C-alpha cells in the first residue's frame, strides 16, 4: 500500500536533513514530496560547476539557506529568476574571479536579500567592487559581513551611506585604504550616519578605525566585537589620539568583546578600565590577550549584577581570588571562561575588605606573577594574610544557573579535593566543565577525578554534556570511568586521557567507546 503524499509531507516535516536525503531515494513519490522540504531547510549549498545543473532545478525552493557561490560560476546560473526567494548569500571570491556585467545582473534578481557575506581570497590590493556588483545595495539588506577584503575610501563611503538600513556590520581581517576614520566621518554631522546598526565587528590588517567615531555614528549599537592587534587594530588605535572613551557613545552597548593578540597588540589595562566604566551594566563581556590591572577588576565589578557571559582568557593580571569573586557575586552568570582558581581560594575566602586591601598592595605581584621578588612590597599585615591566608568567612557561589565553566583548578591538596567537588556540585545546571591546564599557567596538582577523592559529589550534574581536563594527570580506574558514564547520561565529549599508564588508558578508553557505541553516540 502506497503512503499518501500528505502523510509523507507530515513525516518529512520532522525529519533531520540527513534522513531527508535518504528518504528522497525511496521512490519517485517520496522524492517529489520531500524535495521542497530538503532544499528549504538546507544549511549550506556550494554553488560551483558540478552542482549547477541540480541547483538550477531547485533554486526556487531555497529561502533562508546559506548559499556559497564560488565566483567563477556565478554567471553560469541559467535560471536567474529562480533565486527570487534567496535571503542569505555567502560570496566566496576566488583568485580567478572575474566580475562582468552579466555577473552584476544576477544580484538584481535577489530583491529580498537580507544578508550578504563576502570572503575575498584574492591578493590584497584588488578592490572588491561592491557597488558595481550590487548596482547599489538592495533596500532589504540588513546584514553585511566582509572578510579579508580590501576596502577603498569609496567602498567605505558606500557602506556608511545614510540611506542604508543595515543592522549588522562586520569588517574582519580587512585592509583599510585610509589613515583613520576622521576621513570617513564628518564631525560636523548632526545626525548619525548608521542609526539602525545594532551589531559592530571590527578587525583590520591595515589602516586605522576610530572606534569612537563609529560609535558616535552608530548610536544604537548593542553588540560590539573589537579585535585589536599589532597587525590589526593595534596599539596606535588604542592611544588617546584616536580612541575617545566617552560615556554617551558606550552607554547603549550590552555585549562587549575585546580581543588582542600575542604579538604585542594588547589592550592596556587602564584603557580597559575606562571602557568598562563608560559602559552601562553589561550582560556579556569577553576579554582576551589584554592587560588587566587591579583598577580593571574594580571596573568589572560594576557589571556583576547583570553579567550573563564572562570571558577572561590569556590575560596577565587575573588572579585566583578574582575568579572566586566572580562566581560568588554574579547571580545571573550562565557562561564563565576564566583563567585560574587555586585550591585554597575554592574552600576559603577572605572578607571583602581584606581582599580589596590585598588587591591594592599586590598590584605589582599581579602584573609580574613573581611573589618572591615582589613580596617585600606588601604591607606586613597583608603579606601575612596573603601567605598564611587568615580565614574570615566562606562565600558560596551564587551563579546557580551556570551552564559553562572553563577555568584551570590548581594547587589543590588531597585534603581539599572533597570540599572542591562539593563546591562544583552546587552548579546543577552545568553542561560543560573544563578544568584544563591551558586556561592558565600554574603549579601544583589539579582535581583528581576519582571516587576516592570525592568525584561522587558531582552526581548532581545530571545535565553535564562535556568534561575536559587536558594536561591534568589522571589515574582513574574502571569504576571511576563507569561511574561518569552512569551518573552523566548526557555526556558526549570528554578527554580520552583517563590514566597516565598507556596500557591502562587503552582499557578505560574501550569502556567509553563501547558505551558510546551502545548508545548510538560514538559516530554522531
Backbone torsions as a table, in degrees:
resi	resn	phi	psi	omega
1	UNK	NA	128.3	-177.2
2	UNK	-83.0	137.7	-179.3
3	UNK	-76.0	130.6	179.8
4	UNK	-61.0	148.0	-179.2
5	UNK	-56.9	-37.2	-178.0
6	UNK	-66.2	-31.6	176.8
7	UNK	-71.7	-40.9	177.8
8	UNK	-60.6	-39.6	179.7
9	UNK	-62.9	-42.2	178.3
10	UNK	-63.9	-40.0	178.5
11	UNK	-63.8	-43.4	-176.8
12	UNK	-63.7	-29.2	-178.7
13	UNK	-63.1	-26.5	-176.5
14	UNK	-103.3	2.1	-177.5
15	UNK	-86.1	150.4	174.5
16	UNK	-74.5	167.2	-179.6
17	UNK	-62.6	-37.8	178.8
18	UNK	-64.8	-42.7	179.7
19	UNK	-68.3	-34.3	177.6
20	UNK	-62.5	-42.3	179.8
21	UNK	-62.6	-31.3	178.3
22	UNK	-76.0	-43.0	-173.6
23	UNK	-69.5	-29.2	-178.8
24	UNK	-68.1	-9.6	179.2
25	UNK	-92.1	-4.3	-176.1
26	UNK	-62.4	-55.2	174.6
27	UNK	-162.0	-178.7	-174.8
28	UNK	-63.5	-38.9	-179.4
29	UNK	-62.3	-48.1	178.4
30	UNK	-61.3	-39.5	-179.2
31	UNK	-62.7	-47.5	-176.7
32	UNK	-65.9	-37.3	-176.7
33	UNK	-76.9	-42.2	-172.2
34	UNK	-87.5	-13.2	-178.3
35	UNK	-60.7	-40.8	-178.8
36	UNK	-62.8	-39.1	178.6
37	UNK	-69.5	-40.8	-177.8
38	UNK	-59.3	-48.1	-176.3
39	UNK	-80.2	-22.7	177.1
40	UNK	-74.5	-29.8	-175.7
41	UNK	-102.1	2.3	-177.3
42	UNK	-64.2	142.5	-178.7
43	UNK	-85.7	-34.7	-173.8
44	UNK	-154.7	135.5	175.3
45	UNK	-125.9	130.0	175.5
46	UNK	-94.2	111.8	-176.8
47	UNK	-92.4	95.2	178.7
48	UNK	-139.4	-178.8	-170.2
49	UNK	-55.3	-47.3	-178.0
50	UNK	-62.9	-24.5	-174.1
51	UNK	-102.2	1.3	-172.8
52	UNK	-63.4	-42.2	-175.9
53	UNK	-61.4	-50.5	-179.7
54	UNK	-70.2	-33.5	-177.6
55	UNK	-66.9	-43.1	179.3
56	UNK	-60.5	-29.3	-177.6
57	UNK	-72.3	-30.8	-173.2
58	UNK	-117.4	4.6	-176.1
59	UNK	-59.0	-31.2	-176.6
60	UNK	-67.2	-13.8	179.8
61	UNK	-86.6	-18.4	-174.3
62	UNK	-77.2	134.5	177.0
63	UNK	-121.9	-75.6	-174.4
64	UNK	-102.0	14.2	179.6
65	UNK	-71.1	151.5	174.0
66	UNK	-85.6	122.3	-178.8
67	UNK	-111.2	120.9	176.9
68	UNK	-98.1	120.6	-177.9
69	UNK	-108.5	120.4	173.1
70	UNK	-81.9	119.9	-169.7
71	UNK	-37.2	-51.7	-173.8
72	UNK	-60.8	-18.7	-173.9
73	UNK	-104.0	2.7	-177.4
74	UNK	-61.9	-43.1	-175.3
75	UNK	-73.8	-5.9	-178.4
76	UNK	-91.4	2.1	176.2
77	UNK	-73.7	109.5	-172.2
78	UNK	-79.0	-42.0	-176.6
79	UNK	-91.9	74.7	-172.5
80	UNK	-65.8	-31.3	-178.9
81	UNK	-67.4	-13.4	-177.9
82	UNK	-76.3	-10.2	-178.8
83	UNK	-98.3	18.5	-179.5
84	UNK	-58.0	-34.9	-173.5
85	UNK	-89.5	0.6	-176.3
86	UNK	-64.3	129.4	-179.8
87	UNK	-107.6	-31.8	-173.2
88	UNK	-128.5	128.2	-178.4
89	UNK	-131.4	126.8	175.7
90	UNK	-112.4	113.4	-174.5
91	UNK	-103.1	118.0	178.1
92	UNK	-102.7	109.1	-175.3
93	UNK	-91.7	110.6	-178.7
94	UNK	-87.9	170.3	-176.7
95	UNK	-63.2	-30.6	-177.5
96	UNK	-94.1	13.5	179.8
97	UNK	-70.3	130.3	176.0
98	UNK	-121.5	122.9	-179.2
99	UNK	-91.7	124.1	-179.8
100	UNK	-122.7	175.0	178.5
101	UNK	-65.0	-34.5	178.9
102	UNK	-67.5	-33.6	176.3
103	UNK	-64.8	-43.9	-179.5
104	UNK	-62.8	-34.9	-178.1
105	UNK	-62.7	-28.6	-177.4
106	UNK	-57.3	-40.3	-174.4
107	UNK	-70.9	-17.2	177.0
108	UNK	-71.8	-14.9	179.0
109	UNK	-94.0	12.7	178.7
110	UNK	-121.0	71.1	-174.5
111	UNK	-70.6	-19.6	-175.6
112	UNK	-107.4	18.1	-179.6
113	UNK	-61.5	122.5	-177.9
114	UNK	-110.9	-20.0	-178.2
115	UNK	-138.6	127.0	178.6
116	UNK	-126.8	124.7	176.0
117	UNK	-119.7	132.7	-178.4
118	UNK	-125.2	121.9	174.3
119	UNK	-112.8	113.8	-174.9
120	UNK	-100.9	112.0	-179.1
121	UNK	-97.0	5.0	-179.1
122	UNK	-81.2	161.5	177.1
123	UNK	-58.2	142.1	179.3
124	UNK	-61.4	146.4	-178.0
125	UNK	112.3	-19.3	175.4
126	UNK	-91.6	109.1	-175.3
127	UNK	-68.2	132.0	176.9
128	UNK	-79.9	116.4	-172.6
129	UNK	-80.1	74.1	-179.2
130	UNK	-58.4	-44.8	-174.6
131	UNK	-65.9	-42.6	-178.0
132	UNK	-71.2	-32.4	-179.1
133	UNK	-71.5	-47.6	-175.7
134	UNK	-85.5	-16.3	-175.3
135	UNK	62.5	35.8	-172.7
136	UNK	95.4	141.2	-178.8
137	UNK	-64.3	138.0	173.5
138	UNK	-65.7	144.2	-177.0
139	UNK	-62.8	-18.9	-178.2
140	UNK	-83.1	-8.4	-174.7
141	UNK	-66.3	123.4	-179.4
142	UNK	-114.8	-25.5	-176.4
143	UNK	-128.9	131.4	177.2
144	UNK	-131.9	120.9	-178.5
145	UNK	-125.6	115.3	-179.8
146	UNK	-113.2	126.7	-177.4
147	UNK	-123.9	124.0	176.5
148	UNK	59.8	34.5	-179.7
149	UNK	-99.6	152.7	174.0
150	UNK	-93.6	120.2	-173.4
151	UNK	-113.5	114.1	176.7
152	UNK	-82.9	172.7	179.0
153	UNK	-61.2	-40.5	-178.9
154	UNK	-65.5	-36.6	178.5
155	UNK	-66.8	-43.0	178.5
156	UNK	-64.5	-37.5	177.8
157	UNK	-64.3	-33.7	176.1
158	UNK	-65.5	-40.1	-178.4
159	UNK	-66.5	-38.5	-177.2
160	UNK	-92.2	19.9	177.6
161	UNK	-59.2	123.3	-178.5
162	UNK	-60.1	-20.2	-178.7
163	UNK	-76.3	-11.8	-179.6
164	UNK	-77.4	158.6	177.0
165	UNK	-119.9	35.2	179.5
166	UNK	-58.6	139.5	176.8
167	UNK	-112.5	-25.9	178.7
168	UNK	-133.2	132.1	-179.1
169	UNK	-135.6	128.3	177.8
170	UNK	-128.9	126.5	173.5
171	UNK	-122.7	93.7	-172.3
172	UNK	-111.0	128.6	178.3
173	UNK	55.2	33.2	-178.8
174	UNK	-91.8	162.1	174.5
175	UNK	-111.4	121.4	-176.0
176	UNK	-96.8	127.3	-177.4
177	UNK	-92.8	40.8	174.7
178	UNK	-144.2	157.7	-177.7
179	UNK	-75.3	-42.1	175.2
180	UNK	-161.0	173.7	-172.0
181	UNK	-75.0	-5.0	176.9
182	UNK	-65.6	-22.1	175.6
183	UNK	-78.3	-18.7	-175.3
184	UNK	-93.8	-41.0	-178.6
185	UNK	-109.2	143.9	178.0
186	UNK	-99.9	119.4	-179.4
187	UNK	-61.6	-18.8	-178.7
188	UNK	-78.2	-11.8	-180.0
189	UNK	-63.9	128.2	178.7
190	UNK	-82.5	-40.3	-176.8
191	UNK	-96.6	140.8	178.3
192	UNK	-65.2	146.8	-176.7
193	UNK	-76.8	-34.5	-175.5
194	UNK	-128.0	71.9	-174.6
195	UNK	-70.7	-17.1	-175.8
196	UNK	-92.5	-8.0	-177.8
197	UNK	-64.1	127.1	176.5
198	UNK	-114.9	-15.9	-178.0
199	UNK	-137.1	125.4	178.8
200	UNK	-123.9	130.8	175.1
201	UNK	-131.4	122.8	-176.3
202	UNK	-126.2	137.9	169.9
203	UNK	-166.6	110.8	-174.3
204	UNK	-123.0	137.9	-179.8
205	UNK	-76.4	-29.5	-177.2
206	UNK	-150.3	145.0	-178.1
207	UNK	97.1	160.9	-176.5
208	UNK	-114.9	143.7	175.3
209	UNK	-122.9	123.1	176.6
210	UNK	-80.8	100.1	-176.3
211	UNK	-61.1	-35.3	178.2
212	UNK	-61.5	-40.5	178.8
213	UNK	-66.4	-38.4	178.5
214	UNK	-65.4	-42.4	179.9
215	UNK	-66.4	-32.9	177.5
216	UNK	-64.8	-38.2	-178.1
217	UNK	-90.9	-4.2	173.3
218	UNK	-126.1	66.7	-169.9
219	UNK	-66.7	-15.6	-177.5
220	UNK	-103.1	19.4	178.8
221	UNK	-62.0	125.7	177.9
222	UNK	-106.3	-32.2	-177.0
223	UNK	-120.3	121.7	-179.9
224	UNK	-126.5	121.9	173.7
225	UNK	-119.1	122.9	-172.5
226	UNK	-127.8	111.4	179.9
227	UNK	-100.3	107.1	178.3
228	UNK	-99.4	169.3	179.0
229	UNK	167.1	165.3	-178.5
230	UNK	-68.3	-25.6	177.8
231	UNK	-106.8	4.8	178.9
232	UNK	-127.8	-125.0	177.4
233	UNK	-80.5	77.1	-166.0
234	UNK	-86.7	-157.7	-173.6
235	UNK	-53.9	-40.5	-179.8
236	UNK	-58.0	-31.9	-178.0
237	UNK	-73.7	-22.6	-176.5
238	UNK	-89.1	-1.5	-179.9
239	UNK	-76.5	160.5	-178.9
240	UNK	-64.0	-21.6	-177.8
241	UNK	-64.1	-33.0	-173.4
242	UNK	-110.7	-48.4	-176.5
243	UNK	-86.8	115.5	177.2
244	UNK	-105.2	115.8	-178.6
245	UNK	-92.8	88.6	179.9
246	UNK	-109.5	127.1	-174.0
247	UNK	-52.0	-44.4	-178.7
248	UNK	-58.5	-29.5	-178.1
249	UNK	-79.0	-19.7	-176.1
250	UNK	-108.7	-9.0	-167.7
251	UNK	-68.9	-22.4	-177.5
252	UNK	-90.1	-9.0	-177.6
253	UNK	-68.5	134.5	178.4
254	UNK	-110.8	-27.6	-179.2
255	UNK	-127.8	121.8	-175.2
256	UNK	-126.1	123.9	177.4
257	UNK	-126.6	122.0	-179.4
258	UNK	-124.4	114.6	-176.4
259	UNK	-119.6	125.0	172.1
260	UNK	-97.4	-156.9	174.7
261	UNK	-143.3	179.4	-177.8
262	UNK	-98.2	22.1	-179.3
263	UNK	-116.9	24.5	176.1
264	UNK	101.8	-2.7	-178.9
265	UNK	-93.6	56.0	-177.6
266	UNK	-93.1	144.5	176.6
267	UNK	-75.5	130.2	-179.8
268	UNK	-66.3	140.3	-177.5
269	UNK	-60.8	-39.7	-179.6
270	UNK	-67.0	-37.0	177.5
271	UNK	-67.7	-38.6	175.9
272	UNK	-59.0	-40.5	178.5
273	UNK	-62.6	-42.3	178.3
274	UNK	-61.1	-42.5	-179.1
275	UNK	-64.7	-46.2	-179.5
276	UNK	-63.9	-34.7	177.7
277	UNK	-70.5	-31.5	-177.9
278	UNK	-75.8	-24.3	-177.6
279	UNK	-81.9	146.6	169.3
280	UNK	-70.5	166.8	-179.9
281	UNK	-49.7	124.5	-173.8
282	UNK	-97.2	154.0	174.5
283	UNK	-98.8	-21.5	-180.0
284	UNK	-139.9	130.4	175.3
285	UNK	-136.0	123.9	175.3
286	UNK	-127.1	121.3	-178.7
287	UNK	-130.2	130.2	-178.6
288	UNK	-142.2	145.4	179.5
289	UNK	50.1	57.0	-176.7
290	UNK	-133.8	157.7	167.5
291	UNK	-74.1	152.2	-177.0
292	UNK	-148.9	102.5	-179.0
293	UNK	-93.0	171.9	175.1
294	UNK	-59.5	-38.0	178.2
295	UNK	-61.2	-35.6	178.3
296	UNK	-62.7	-41.7	-179.3
297	UNK	-66.5	-41.0	178.1
298	UNK	-62.7	-34.4	175.9
299	UNK	-70.0	-35.4	178.1
300	UNK	-64.8	-33.0	-178.6
301	UNK	-59.5	-26.3	179.7
302	UNK	-60.5	-23.0	-173.5
303	UNK	-102.8	2.7	-174.3
304	UNK	-59.5	-37.2	-174.2
305	UNK	-70.9	-20.7	-176.9
306	UNK	-112.4	-11.6	-174.2
307	UNK	-63.2	131.2	173.2
308	UNK	-114.7	-26.8	-178.3
309	UNK	-136.7	122.2	180.0
310	UNK	-134.3	126.1	176.2
311	UNK	-125.1	122.1	176.9
312	UNK	-129.4	90.9	-173.5
313	UNK	-125.5	144.5	178.4
314	UNK	52.1	50.7	-176.7
315	UNK	-122.1	128.0	173.6
316	UNK	-78.3	127.3	175.4
317	UNK	114.4	-15.5	178.3
318	UNK	-78.4	122.8	-177.1
319	UNK	-107.6	165.1	-177.9
320	UNK	-58.6	-43.3	-177.6
321	UNK	-64.2	-25.9	177.0
322	UNK	-68.9	-43.8	177.4
323	UNK	-61.9	-41.5	177.7
324	UNK	-62.5	-39.6	179.4
325	UNK	-64.5	-37.6	178.0
326	UNK	-61.7	-49.4	-177.0
327	UNK	-67.8	-22.5	-178.9
328	UNK	-96.8	-2.2	-172.6
329	UNK	-132.8	-0.4	-176.7
330	UNK	-116.4	88.3	-174.3
331	UNK	-67.4	-22.9	-176.7
332	UNK	-97.7	4.1	-174.3
333	UNK	-64.6	130.7	178.7
334	UNK	-113.7	-33.3	-176.8
335	UNK	-132.9	124.0	177.3
336	UNK	-130.8	115.0	176.4
337	UNK	-110.5	95.1	-171.7
338	UNK	-103.2	-159.8	-174.1
339	UNK	-117.2	-63.1	-178.0
340	UNK	-154.5	147.0	172.1
341	UNK	-129.5	121.5	177.8
342	UNK	-85.5	146.9	-176.2
343	UNK	-54.3	-41.6	-177.8
344	UNK	-64.7	-40.2	-179.6
345	UNK	-68.2	-23.3	179.7
346	UNK	-74.4	-26.1	-177.6
347	UNK	-112.4	-11.0	177.6
348	UNK	-135.7	151.6	175.8
349	UNK	-136.6	139.9	168.5
350	UNK	-80.0	157.8	176.1
351	UNK	-66.1	158.9	-172.1
352	UNK	-60.0	-40.9	-178.5
353	UNK	-64.5	-41.5	178.9
354	UNK	-65.4	-35.4	179.0
355	UNK	-65.0	-41.6	179.4
356	UNK	-64.9	-41.6	178.3
357	UNK	-63.3	-44.0	179.0
358	UNK	-62.3	-42.1	-178.1
359	UNK	-62.2	-42.8	-178.7
360	UNK	-65.2	-43.4	-176.8
361	UNK	-77.0	-16.5	-179.4
362	UNK	-99.8	19.7	-176.1
363	UNK	-56.5	-48.1	-177.5
364	UNK	-68.5	-35.4	177.5
365	UNK	-64.9	-40.7	179.2
366	UNK	-58.6	-41.3	-176.3
367	UNK	-77.9	-30.2	-176.2
368	UNK	-103.6	-29.0	-177.8
369	UNK	73.8	7.3	-177.2
370	UNK	-102.7	93.1	-177.1
371	UNK	-66.2	-37.7	-175.9
372	UNK	-64.1	-33.8	-178.1
373	UNK	-85.4	-32.3	-172.1
374	UNK	-101.7	-6.0	-176.6
375	UNK	-58.3	-34.8	-177.5
376	UNK	-68.7	-14.5	-179.6
377	UNK	-78.5	-12.5	-175.6
378	UNK	-81.9	155.9	169.8
379	UNK	-62.8	138.5	-176.1
380	UNK	-54.8	-39.8	-179.7
381	UNK	-66.8	-43.8	179.2
382	UNK	-66.6	-38.6	178.2
383	UNK	-58.4	-46.4	179.6
384	UNK	-63.0	-41.3	-179.6
385	UNK	-65.2	-37.4	-177.5
386	UNK	-68.3	-45.1	-175.7
387	UNK	-83.5	-35.9	179.7
388	UNK	-86.6	-19.4	179.9
389	UNK	52.5	62.9	177.1
390	UNK	-59.0	128.3	-173.1
391	UNK	-93.7	130.5	177.8
392	UNK	-114.6	-48.1	-178.3
393	UNK	-157.6	162.7	177.9
394	UNK	-114.1	122.1	-179.5
395	UNK	-101.3	122.1	179.8
396	UNK	-74.0	158.3	174.0
397	UNK	-73.2	139.1	-176.6
398	UNK	-110.2	-3.4	-176.9
399	UNK	-88.7	68.2	-174.2
400	UNK	-72.0	-12.7	177.5
401	UNK	-95.3	9.8	-177.3
402	UNK	-62.7	128.3	178.5
403	UNK	-109.1	-22.3	-179.8
404	UNK	-132.7	122.6	176.6
405	UNK	-127.6	115.0	178.1
406	UNK	-124.4	104.9	-179.0
407	UNK	-160.0	137.9	177.7
408	UNK	-73.8	133.2	176.6
409	UNK	-109.2	121.0	-170.3
410	UNK	-134.1	168.1	175.0
411	UNK	51.7	51.4	177.0
412	UNK	-98.4	144.7	175.7
413	UNK	-104.7	154.1	-179.3
414	UNK	-52.9	-38.5	-177.6
415	UNK	-73.8	-11.5	179.3
416	UNK	-95.5	-14.9	-171.1
417	UNK	-55.9	-48.2	-176.5
418	UNK	-63.8	-39.9	178.8
419	UNK	-64.2	-37.2	178.9
420	UNK	-67.5	-42.4	177.5
421	UNK	-61.1	-37.8	178.5
422	UNK	-64.1	-38.3	176.8
423	UNK	-59.2	-50.6	-176.7
424	UNK	-65.2	-31.3	-176.6
425	UNK	-64.7	-17.4	179.0
426	UNK	-74.3	-14.4	-179.2
427	UNK	-89.6	70.9	-170.6
428	UNK	-70.4	-12.9	-179.3
429	UNK	-96.5	6.1	-176.3
430	UNK	-59.0	131.7	171.2
431	UNK	-105.1	-31.4	-179.1
432	UNK	-135.5	128.8	175.5
433	UNK	-124.6	118.7	-177.2
434	UNK	-127.9	111.4	179.8
435	UNK	-114.2	26.0	-175.7
436	UNK	-61.7	149.0	-179.3
437	UNK	-66.4	-27.8	-175.2
438	UNK	-65.7	-8.2	176.2
439	UNK	-73.9	-17.4	179.4
440	UNK	-170.4	151.6	177.4
441	UNK	-90.3	129.3	-176.6
442	UNK	-158.8	171.0	177.8
443	UNK	-110.3	164.5	172.5
444	UNK	88.1	178.8	-175.3
445	UNK	-79.8	157.8	173.6
446	UNK	-105.8	-162.1	179.4
447	UNK	-68.7	138.8	176.3
448	UNK	-96.8	103.8	-173.0
449	UNK	-81.6	69.1	177.7
450	UNK	-136.8	153.1	-178.9
451	UNK	-63.3	-34.5	-178.7
452	UNK	-69.2	-15.4	178.9
453	UNK	-98.0	-5.5	178.3
454	UNK	114.6	10.8	-179.8
455	UNK	-56.0	-30.0	-177.5
456	UNK	-59.7	-20.9	178.3
457	UNK	-66.5	-18.2	-178.6
458	UNK	-85.4	15.0	176.7
459	UNK	-68.3	-10.6	177.3
460	UNK	-78.1	-12.9	-178.1
461	UNK	-86.6	62.1	-174.3
462	UNK	-70.7	-15.3	-179.7
463	UNK	-95.3	1.8	-173.6
464	UNK	-61.7	127.2	179.8
465	UNK	-112.9	-23.3	-176.8
466	UNK	-141.6	135.2	176.9
467	UNK	-133.6	118.6	-178.5
468	UNK	-123.3	137.0	-178.2
469	UNK	-150.5	38.2	-177.0
470	UNK	-61.6	147.6	179.8
471	UNK	64.1	20.3	172.6
472	UNK	-118.9	107.2	-177.0
473	UNK	-55.3	131.0	-179.6
474	UNK	-125.6	154.3	-178.6
475	UNK	-136.3	51.2	-176.1
476	UNK	-70.6	157.0	172.8
477	UNK	-114.3	174.8	-178.0
478	UNK	-59.7	-37.4	-179.1
479	UNK	-65.2	-33.4	179.5
480	UNK	-69.2	-45.2	-179.6
481	UNK	-65.5	-43.6	-179.6
482	UNK	-64.7	-36.3	178.2
483	UNK	-62.1	-43.3	178.6
484	UNK	-57.6	-46.3	-177.1
485	UNK	-65.8	-34.0	-179.8
486	UNK	-80.1	-39.9	-175.5
487	UNK	-76.1	-28.4	-177.3
488	UNK	-119.1	80.5	-175.3
489	UNK	-64.0	-19.9	-179.7
490	UNK	-92.7	3.9	-177.4
491	UNK	-62.8	124.8	-178.8
492	UNK	-124.1	-28.4	-175.3
493	UNK	-131.5	134.2	176.5
494	UNK	-161.9	160.8	175.7
495	UNK	-73.2	136.9	179.7
496	UNK	-92.3	48.4	179.5
497	UNK	-124.9	81.4	-172.0
498	UNK	-92.3	-27.2	-176.6
499	UNK	-150.7	140.9	-178.4
500	UNK	-66.2	-23.1	178.4
501	UNK	-82.2	118.7	-174.4
502	UNK	-54.4	-44.7	-178.0
503	UNK	-63.9	-43.8	178.9
504	UNK	-65.0	-38.7	-180.0
505	UNK	-63.9	-38.5	178.3
506	UNK	-63.4	-40.2	179.2
507	UNK	-63.7	-43.5	-179.8
508	UNK	-69.5	-33.7	178.2
509	UNK	-63.7	-35.8	179.4
510	UNK	-66.5	-33.8	177.0
511	UNK	-62.8	-45.5	-179.8
512	UNK	-67.6	-42.3	179.8
513	UNK	-61.7	-42.0	179.4
514	UNK	-64.9	-37.8	179.4
515	UNK	-64.7	-47.0	-179.9
516	UNK	-66.4	-33.2	177.7
517	UNK	-65.6	-44.5	-178.8
518	UNK	-66.3	-31.7	-179.0
519	UNK	-93.9	7.9	176.7
520	UNK	61.4	33.8	-179.5
521	UNK	-113.0	-10.7	-171.8
522	UNK	-65.4	-37.6	-177.0
523	UNK	-106.2	9.1	-179.9
524	UNK	-92.9	NA	NA
